[in-house]
Amino acid sequence: MAKLFFRYAAMNAGKSTALLQVAHNYEERGHSVRLFTARVDDRYGGGHITSRLGPQREAELFGPETDFLALNAARPGVACLLIDEAQFLNKAQVWALHELAHINNLPVICYGLRTDFQGELFPGSASLLALADEMDEMKTICDCGRKATMNMRVDANNRKVTVGDQVEIGGNARYRAVCGRCFRQL
């Protein structure tokens, strides 16, 4: 039986790299996969999943209106759905992905952040934490050497930002992966 997976981590843990590796493994064995990434994340241009290490590949975009059940019905024969930036899914989409896994027997593997820069769950992450059959925390490290579990937003002077919109797209210039201690002290 297929499952809904949630692989989460702080920023810079290699989530996109791992997703691209899974896609490669499926395709190397002759299986078709579908890759999705959030339309809102335009750091590398729309329609691409890009690893900080360099590998990149085209992906379909999802937004709040995306109907994964209809998309799956329109393109049978897919062996796995791979979703990057899964924190930007909405609750209804996570329920649809759960249905695809359990009713359509289609493995769905979601990669994303668990929490935002204020330590709050993203809506997609909250739903995935509730519904995923398997969850894996991918690891990365803080500057101090401890395991990084938080995402800290910083300003142009590298000072911690504590207020603002939940979603502000940015990479290493705007965010740092930090441990809980550094998140509290900085």
N, C-alpha and C positions, 0 to 999 in steps of 0.2 A: 504494500500500500504506500502511496506517495505521501509526502509530508510537506508542511510549510516550515521553512527554516528561517531563523533570524540570526544573522552574524553581525554583531555590533561591536563598536569600539569608539574610543576617542579619535580625534583627527590624526592622520598620518600613521595609521596602524597597518596600512596595506589592504584595505577593504576592496578597492577597485582592482588592484593587482590580483587578489585572490579570485575575484569574480571573473576576470579575463582568463585566468588559468583554468577555472572550472569550465568555461565556454570552450576553451581549446581542447580540454580532455574529452568532452562530449563529442565535439566535431571530429576529433582525431579518430574516434571510434565509429564515425559515420552517422551520428545522431544530429538532428536539427535542434537548435536552441533559439530562443528569442531573448534579446537583451533590451532592457528599458533603463532610462535614466530620467531624472526630474527635469522638466522644462525650465523650472526656475533657476537651476544651477547652470549658469552660462559661462563659467570660468574658462572653459576650453572651447567655447563655441557650442552651439546647440547640436544635439544628435550624436554626441561622442561620449564614450566612457574612456577616461584618460587616467593612467597611473602616473604618480609623480616620478616613477622610474623611467617613463617614456612610452611604454606600450599604449596604444590607443586603438579603439575600433568603433565603428558606427553602431548606434543604438537607436531604438525608437524612443520617442519622448512621451512622458506621461505628465498630465496635469490633473487638477481636481475633477475634471469631467471625464477622464479616461475610464472606459468600461472594459475591464480585463476579461469579463465573461464573453462579451460580444467579440472582442478581438481574438480570443481563443477559438470561438466557434467559426470565425471567418478563415482561420488558418489551421486546419487539423494537421496532425503528424509531427507536432513539436514534442521533443522529449523532455524539455525543461525550460522554465521561465527563470531568468536571472534579472534581478532588479537592484540597481545601484541608487544611492541616495534615498533609501526606503523611508527615512524619517519624514519625507514630504508626501507620503501616501496619506489618504484620509481613511477614516474608520470603515466606510463602506467598501473601499478598495481592498482593505486588508481582509474583510469578510469575504469578498469575491475571490481573493487569492486562496483563502482557506477552503472555499468551495471547490476551486479548481484542483487543489491537492486531494481533498477527501471524496469528492463526487466524480471528478473527471480523471482521477489518478495521475495528475500531472505534478511532478515535483516543482516547487517554487522556492527559490533561494533568494532571500532579501538581505542586502548589505546596507548598513547605515549607522548613523549616530544614535545613541540612546538619549542623550540630553543636550540641551542648548547651553549657551554661555552663562545662564543663571542657574544651571543645575536642574532645570525643569524638563520633563519628558516632552518630546515632540509628539503630536497626535498620532502619527503613523507608528512611531516607536512604541507608544503606550498600547496601541491595538496589537502590534506584533508581540509584545511581551505577554499580552493576555492570551493570544490565540496560537502562537507558534508551537509546533510540536517539538521542535528542538531549537535551542538557543546556544550560541557559542560566542564567548567574549574573545575578540582578537586583542592581542596585547601590543602596547607600545610603551615607551618610557618618557618620563618627565625629565626636564633638565637636571633635576637633583638626583636622578637615578632610580627613583621609585616608579612603580607601575602607574602610568597615566590613565585616569578614568574620567577626567573632566575636560571640557573645552572652554578655554578662557579667551574671550574677545579682548583685543588690545587696540589702543589708538595709535596714531602715527608716531608717538613717543614711546611706544611699547608699554604703556600703562594700562592696567586692567580697566575694562569698561563693565559697568554693572547695570546699566539701564539702556533700554532701546527695544526695537522690534525683535521678536524672536528670530526671524529670518533675515539675515544680512549675509549675502553670499561673499565669500572671501577665502583666501588660502592662508599661507604662512604669514603674510603681512597683516592679517586681521585676527588670526586665531593661533593659540598655542595649546597643545595637549599637555595637561598638567595633572599631577597627583592631587588628591583631596587636600593634603596639607598645604601645598603651594597655592591651590585655588583659594584657600581660606586666608593665607598670610599675605598674598600679593595684592 
